Structures are given as structure tokens and as C-alpha cells.
Amino acid sequence: MYDFTPFYARLTESGLGHWLETLPARMRHWQQHQQHGELKKWQRSIAQLPRLTPSSVDISSQVRIGEASDANDGEKARIQGLLSQLMPWRKGPFDLFGVHIDTEWRSDWKWDRVFPHISDLSGRRVLDIGCGSGYHLWRMKGAGADLVVGIDPTQLFMTQFQAIKQYVPADTARDVELLPLGIEDMQPLQAFDTVFTMGVLYHRRSPIDFLQQCLDQLKPGGELVLETLVIDGDEQRVLVPGERYAQMGNVWFIPSTKALCHWLERLGMQNIRVVDENVTSLEEQRQTEWMQGQSLADFLDPSDRSLTVEGYPAPKRAVVIATKPR
Ligand SMILES: Nc1ncnc2c1ncn2[C@@H]1O[C@H](C[S@+](CC[C@H]([NH3+])C(=O)[O-])CC(=O)[O-])[C@@H](O)[C@H]1O
């Protein structure tokens, strides 16, 4: 079983020791009561991955661990076979010793939209709320962050993260961790320099409470980087879809960017700016060998791609950045 204790020591080193008031007990509770029925099977798959040492790693311009020449054909086939047992792979892509994991999402494109607008991550303590498989965690570390913590309650995604992490050289791997927690499991740490939450707000039933919980993780003067689905309209415009939005069953609030900024203002945030708006393309989210289920093309109206199959505006996403007052 994966051991989180070295991470507890790492937290103390980075001035996050106060998290240990609740985290070890929370993780023990998780270990005893909340493990997914398939977790042991997934963990067995990653335990069988071949032991390999990467001759090079690039987490600055992509997530590539090792080179094709670091592994023989048998080892590559083993990586391919074992990691395909962890499908669906949604967020990526990852390149592991020449095995290319072409995920449903081009998460690198999202990063390219976000990265030019955020404060320099060098030396910062960073939290990514709802980090999926952790693709962006590696890119945040690659951008110079001191410590990067992701939280995501989906245990398959945690296992995908661990599969990648076990190949990352120890001096980098110790600075990046994913905990199988939801935002509701976090004590208000008031300690991170940057808090990211991308693709999560619309899944929350109480979006303003969720934003407050995100802000509670930031130190005074820290930066919130929020990415979420938006619609067009004025500051009072919010879509609450019916049972499904683009076939997703758990979508609650899709505000206009003006409404989103208004919410952040009401929560006392400063320097609020919308830095990007982008209609999700069929190239960015699509079915691949590593995610063989339905994807965006199946969720849009075939006769009018500007609408979802339910008749709502097609997915459009905005990136909003704001500062917590000192
Ligand atoms: N309570 C919760 N607390 C934290 N995370 C949660 C919670 N509930 C669900 N999640 C997690 O939020 C992530 C949302 S995906 C964004 C991934 C990445 N950020 C991306 O921007 O590519 C986008 C999407 O699936 O629509 C999933 O990994 C959930 O497990």
C-alpha cells in the first residue's frame, strides 16, 4: 500500500506542519473506511510495472519521463499493458519511456492558456483542488514550485498519478503529492501561495461555499487560479442545467464570467481578472485509445455544434485569477 508518511515530513519542511493536526487521522480514516473496491487491484497493476531509471525527464514543456531507449520492447509492452488496466485515462498526455498515453483531454492545452497569466511559481507552495491524474501537478513543479499538493477523491486518478510518480527521480518526486481527499476534507490551512481549481466549480452544489473553501487554503496575498465552465451574459446570469449537461450528471452552476467575478468580489477577493475564454474544441476533448468511452463529439448536437445534446450552450471555459487580501 502506498505510504504517505514521507510526505508528512515534507510538509513540515515547507512550513505546512500545522496540517498534521488533522491529516494523518484523516488519511487513516480513508485507509480504513473509504478505499475503493478496486483499489487493491489497481495498486497490484502498478506494483508490477518494470523497474526502470529514466535517463532524462521533462516536466517543463510536457510530462515526459525517460526515453524510448531506456526500456526494451518487452518492458514497453508491459508498461502499455499494465497502464491500460487503469483506463480510462482522462487527463494528460504522458510519455513514459516512449509509451505515449494519449488521454481524453489535452490538459497541456489548458496549461498553455493558464500559465502565461499566473504569478511565477518559483519557490511557491501550491495546491491543486480536483487535480485528476495530476498532469498539472507535474507542470507546476516543472515551473519551479517548491511543493505541489493535489487533492482529488477519485482513487483511480490517484493510482494513475502514482504510476507516473514511481518513475520520477526521488528529488523531484518528494515535492509532488496527490492525496485522495475532497475539498470538504481540508482544514482551512491559510498557507498556500497559489491555489488552483480547474474544472471543479460546476460539480459543486454550493459554488460560493466551495470558493470560500478554496480561499481558506490561501495565505493572505496568495493567488487563486480558477478555471470553470461559463456561459455568456451579465453578472446575474447563471445556468443551472437539468439532470444532464453535455451528458454529465453532476453539473450544478455555470455562471457567466461577470457573475463569477461578482461572486469573487463578494468573497472579498481583489485584482479579479478574466484572462482567458475558450470554447472547448473536439480536438481538445476526444475519444482515444486510452479513453474508449464517449467524449465531447457525442455530447454535442450533431446538427449544431454550438449546442449540447440537451440544447444548452456548448462547453466554454474561462480562467479567472484573483488575489486574497493581505
Ligand atoms: N469534492 C471534491 N473535491 C475536490 N475534487 C473533486 C471533488 N469532487 C470531484 N472532484 C474531482 O474534480 C475533478 C474534475 S476534472 C478536472 C481535472 C483537472 N483539474 C483539469 O482541469 O484538467 C473535470 C471534469 O471531470 O469535468 C475530478 O478529477 C474529480 O474527481
The ligand as an SDF file (V2000), in Angstrom:
LIG
                    3D

 30 32  0  0  0  0  0  0  0  0999 V2000
  -15.2190   17.3120   -3.5700 N   0  0  0  0  0  0  0  0  0  0  0  0
  -14.2210   17.3670   -4.4270 C   0  0  0  0  0  0  0  0  0  0  0  0
  -13.0650   17.9670   -4.0930 N   0  0  0  0  0  0  0  0  0  0  0  0
  -12.0290   18.0120   -4.9510 C   0  0  0  0  0  0  0  0  0  0  0  0
  -12.0720   17.4540   -6.1950 N   0  0  0  0  0  0  0  0  0  0  0  0
  -13.1950   16.8570   -6.5720 C   0  0  0  0  0  0  0  0  0  0  0  0
  -14.3220   16.7950   -5.7290 C   0  0  0  0  0  0  0  0  0  0  0  0
  -15.3080   16.1290   -6.3840 N   0  0  0  0  0  0  0  0  0  0  0  0
  -14.8110   15.7810   -7.5860 C   0  0  0  0  0  0  0  0  0  0  0  0
  -13.5370   16.2130   -7.7060 N   0  0  0  0  0  0  0  0  0  0  0  0
  -12.6070   15.9950   -8.8240 C   0  0  0  0  0  0  0  0  0  0  0  0
  -12.6410   17.1050   -9.6890 O   0  0  0  0  0  0  0  0  0  0  0  0
  -12.0750   16.6790  -10.9440 C   0  0  0  0  0  0  0  0  0  0  0  0
  -12.7800   17.3940  -12.0800 C   0  0  0  0  0  0  0  0  0  0  0  0
  -11.9690   17.1840  -13.6470 S   0  0  0  0  0  0  0  0  0  0  0  0
  -10.7120   18.4170  -13.6300 C   0  0  0  0  0  0  0  0  0  0  0  0
   -9.3010   17.8880  -13.6260 C   0  0  0  0  0  0  0  0  0  0  0  0
   -8.2060   18.9130  -13.7620 C   0  0  0  0  0  0  0  0  0  0  0  0
   -8.2030   19.8770  -12.6600 N   0  0  0  0  0  0  0  0  0  0  0  0
   -8.2780   19.6440  -15.0660 C   0  0  0  0  0  0  0  0  0  0  0  0
   -8.6630   20.8090  -15.0660 O   0  0  0  0  0  0  0  0  0  0  0  0
   -7.9380   19.0420  -16.0840 O   0  0  0  0  0  0  0  0  0  0  0  0
  -13.0720   17.9230  -14.7800 C   0  0  0  0  0  0  0  0  0  0  0  0
  -14.2840   17.1670  -15.0800 C   0  0  0  0  0  0  0  0  0  0  0  0
  -14.2980   15.9450  -14.8420 O   0  0  0  0  0  0  0  0  0  0  0  0
  -15.2860   17.7980  -15.5470 O   0  0  0  0  0  0  0  0  0  0  0  0
  -12.2340   15.1720  -11.0000 C   0  0  0  0  0  0  0  0  0  0  0  0
  -10.9560   14.5850  -11.0870 O   0  0  0  0  0  0  0  0  0  0  0  0
  -12.9600   14.8240   -9.7240 C   0  0  0  0  0  0  0  0  0  0  0  0
  -12.5440   13.6020   -9.1630 O   0  0  0  0  0  0  0  0  0  0  0  0
  1  2  1  0
  2  3  1  0
  2  7  2  0
  3  4  2  0
  4  5  1  0
  5  6  2  0
  6  7  1  0
  6 10  1  0
  7  8  1  0
  8  9  2  0
  9 10  1  0
 10 11  1  0
 11 12  1  0
 11 29  1  0
 12 13  1  0
 13 14  1  0
 13 27  1  0
 14 15  1  0
 15 16  1  0
 15 23  1  0
 16 17  1  0
 17 18  1  0
 18 19  1  0
 18 20  1  0
 20 21  2  0
 20 22  1  0
 23 24  1  0
 24 25  2  0
 24 26  1  0
 27 28  1  0
 27 29  1  0
 29 30  1  0
M  CHG  4  15   1  19   1  22  -1  26  -1
M  END
$$$$
